[in-house]
Amino acid sequence: MFLWGTATAAYQIEGAVAADGRGVSIWDTFSHEPGRTRDGHTGDLACDHYHRWREDVALMSGLGVNAYRFSIAWPRVQPLGTGTANPKGLDFYERLVDALLEAGIQPVPTLFHWDLPQALQDRGGWMNREISEIFADYAAIVASRLADRIPLWITLNEPFVHMAYGYAMGIHAPGQALLTGALPAGHHQLLAHGMAVRALRAAGARQVAITNNCTPVWPASQQEPDLSAAHAYDVLHNRLFNDPVLLGKYPDLSAYTPTLDFVHDGDLDVIAAPLDFLGVNYYNPTRIAAPTSEGLPFTDAGITGYPTTAFGWPVVPDGLRELLTGLETRYGAALPPVLITENGCSTDDTATLDDGPRIAFLEGHIAAMRQAMAEGVDVRGYFVWSLLDNFEWAEGYHQRFGLVHVDFETQRRTPKASYAWLRSFLEAQKTDT
Ligand code: FCB
């Protein structure tokens, strides 16, 4: 069965940050620091999904999706990141999972979508190798409670973005700006992934995946400095996270780091544990030019000549075909079936319900995915980001990605035009097959 779903993440929708023993996450800390997020927005309330989840499951049921990708908040399960589980945290996810199953919707949990328990950040966060093993313990706790009902588990969401925005550039929590010094935070996430794959399978998970953010890289020109900058970007954004997982080795990183001493013997064998799916999040290609300042080996040159989303991201549906066929060419037999675990766009705050550009975006990208499938890429699912307008990290509530509008004053949910469009689209899939 092809999975058609919507996607969300815990910190972006749940709110209820102090309910039922939840511990503090790095996003609580970061969003409360002055100047970190636009207009000082925080996820304190978000979509109040922690209390309104029944309504949200009903919205998905009305939409006709057969899968839902959500994330589990580690600080709800282990408030300090280690030790005995907080039963109320697990109870919340169990209720959600059971309601989804009842509605005929496959739950697809992601164990880490950036909301690290603050107590683990106080020990260095992902710069500390110990966090990898601690993550595997957390994975085992969650799976031993829920793997009897959930076949497919995703370990991490976008370790690249968490490393780059959180540790290299300081735009996301935990707000560190280590530039290429952030590489250990990438490696330790990958190691955590590999250790969690073992732990999940031991606890009964039948299928395991990782979700990587992937982007086709377009050199700004065919001149050597731009070509080598584009190569560097492709290595650091795409290959750094796909090669170890799929091929059991890192690309050549010698130009970007003086040492790989954080990679220990045997790590790559752990990281390359066989996977059932590669989760791919696609938003847009990236155009790269030679660096203009010290620090990073490339510059984002921007893409012009395409429509843009409210975020200013270029809308390039064919980039999804390019990405998928590129993965197939690069990894061949080592590429497991692919799930598009996120794809979507933000639309203008003011054009609330009449979100024609989102319909065009989804139509175009689904067509591009199908083109890639026709060209031989094995894609097994597509998840729209997002079900609801939600807390878009550093942008706060200013970027609305939802199929469903959320009034953040009243928490009223109102399906947008794209929701109705997707419902008809999914209805048509049932009669087609
Ligand atoms: C992805 C994130 C997701 C959301 C979208 C717009 O990078 O995984 O949480 O913010 O971007």
Residues whose N, C-alpha, C, O or C-beta is under 5 A from the ligand:
A	BS01	FCB	A9 E158
